[in-house]
Amino acid sequence: MMARLLAALVAFALSFAAPAAAPFDYRLKPEKIADDTWVLIGSTEDITRGNGGNIVNTAFVVTKEGVVVIDSGPSRRYGEQMRAAIARVTDKPVVRVFNTHHHPDHFLGNQAYADVPIAALPATRAGERDDGGAFADNMYRMAGDWASGTEPRIAQQDVQPGRLTVGGHEFELIALEGHTAGDLAILDHRTGVLFAGDLVFLDRAPTTPHASVQRWLKSLDALAALGAKKTLPGHGPVHAGSAGIEQTRDWLKWLDQTLMQSAANGLDMAEVMRLPLPERFKRMPLARSEFERSVTHLYGAYELRALDSVALPVLQQK
Ligand SMILES: [Zn+2]
């Protein structure tokens, strides 16, 4: 009798418990930013077990002929959930996927599009091939089980730069570089939306593990000349005008100047990392940690150049 009463009480208590949230749900909510154009905006944090790597922006365009996907996210699960989110918006099939560059948060969702042609710049495909395995392992280390079952699926097609029309949308495929060795930007002439990939960051400090600052600055000039109506940065909010391009340029120029000056003054890496941030960057998410990372990625080359410029006159005297 007591046992049955107890069981009834337990069942009664359990009926009030909140329904268990589905595990590893990224809660992707497509946001419409222009005709036929939807984006999924990630957080401006580092990758953690809390966000599962959803720190990135992805997008899709629903054309008459089917859906064009731009970047597939940080994990197999994200790719699958993105595809489910697309299916809630349209019953058209996904016909094409582009990877803007080879960084893990942008292409590790490719597994969910195994039946769709995936295209990227040649340097991006090479990067996916060379670094993909290590990236997937690292994603698992940082994001935990969100990333379980994630393996790199390499883009199978080279992007041909130029115009490509899909279902009434004329896309300009623009081959650039500087954030990595291959950075694809896509301008949709129909809507004026620029999908800038990680060439543009807004209100989130830029990352530089594979960066060439000078090439990146040139690419920003090329993007500015497009005069896009709206820009989707790789990280940060969708915006009209050129705020993202300008802020990214401002950050890169400051970084370049700071590293050059520090090398000329003979500072060591630890000293550079402790330098104060300019007031305008102090409240930018991840400014301090990305600056420190950039010092580890880039400072060695600045030190070598500073040594060269000291050594060269000596050598020339001989
Ligand atoms: Zn990136």
Boltz pocket constraint, residues with backbone or C-beta under 6 A from the ligand:
constraints:
  - pocket:
      binder: B
      contacts: [[A, 101], [A, 103], [A, 179], [A, 198], [A, 207], [A, 234]]
      max_distance: 6.0
